[in-house]
Amino acid sequence: MLARRAVRSALASEDSDALATARRSVHEAKVGLGERGPVWWTDGSPDLNRRMVRNTSYADWFNGLGGTQE
């Protein structure tokens, strides 16, 4: 969160050097958390990110929830 606050501060002060540094820090933190960078799991499961649930193996489960599908 420190890096995210640094981005906000750099944007507010219109400091392009500080912004670049802060964004690098955010990127490094996200890589460290596994949110970016190479895939760290190798269990063979399909990657279902950015897919509508009705187009995945979870469609039956989702339909059973009784919610809308929009």
C-alpha positions as CSV (number, residue, x, y, z in Angstrom):
1,M,0.0,0.0,0.0
2,L,2.9,2.3,0.5
3,A,3.7,2.1,-3.2
4,R,0.1,2.7,-4.2
5,R,0.1,5.8,-2.0
6,A,3.3,6.9,-3.6
7,V,1.7,6.7,-7.0
8,R,-1.2,8.8,-5.8
9,S,1.1,11.4,-4.3
10,A,3.3,11.5,-7.5
11,L,0.2,12.0,-9.6
12,A,-1.1,14.8,-7.4
13,S,2.3,16.6,-7.5
14,E,2.7,15.8,-11.2
15,D,6.2,14.5,-10.6
16,S,7.0,12.1,-13.5
17,D,10.2,10.7,-11.9
18,A,8.5,9.9,-8.6
19,L,5.6,8.4,-10.6
20,A,7.9,6.1,-12.5
21,T,9.6,5.0,-9.3
22,A,6.3,4.4,-7.5
23,R,4.9,2.4,-10.4
24,R,8.0,0.2,-10.4
25,S,7.5,-0.4,-6.7
26,V,3.9,-1.3,-7.3
27,H,4.9,-3.7,-10.0
28,E,7.6,-5.3,-7.8
29,A,5.1,-5.8,-5.0
30,K,2.5,-7.4,-7.3
31,V,5.2,-9.8,-8.7
32,G,6.2,-10.6,-5.2
33,L,2.6,-11.4,-4.3
34,G,2.2,-13.6,-7.4
35,E,-0.3,-11.2,-9.1
36,R,2.0,-10.6,-12.0
37,G,4.9,-12.4,-13.5
38,P,5.3,-16.1,-14.5
39,V,2.7,-18.6,-13.5
40,W,3.6,-20.1,-10.1
41,W,1.1,-23.0,-10.1
42,T,1.5,-26.1,-12.1
43,D,-1.4,-28.3,-11.0
44,G,-2.7,-28.6,-14.6
45,S,-5.9,-26.9,-13.9
46,P,-7.2,-24.6,-16.7
47,D,-6.9,-20.9,-16.2
48,L,-10.5,-19.6,-16.0
49,N,-9.7,-15.9,-15.6
50,R,-11.5,-13.5,-17.9
51,R,-14.2,-16.1,-18.8
52,M,-17.9,-15.9,-18.2
53,V,-18.9,-18.5,-15.7
54,R,-21.4,-19.9,-18.1
55,N,-18.5,-20.8,-20.4
56,T,-16.6,-22.8,-17.7
57,S,-16.9,-26.0,-15.9
58,Y,-18.6,-24.1,-13.1
59,A,-21.7,-23.3,-15.2
60,D,-23.9,-25.9,-13.5
61,W,-22.9,-24.7,-10.0
62,F,-23.5,-21.1,-10.9
63,N,-26.9,-21.8,-12.4
64,G,-27.9,-23.6,-9.2
65,L,-27.3,-20.4,-7.2
66,G,-30.5,-19.0,-8.5
67,G,-29.0,-15.5,-9.4
68,T,-29.1,-13.7,-12.7
69,Q,-26.6,-14.5,-15.4
70,E,-26.0,-11.1,-16.9
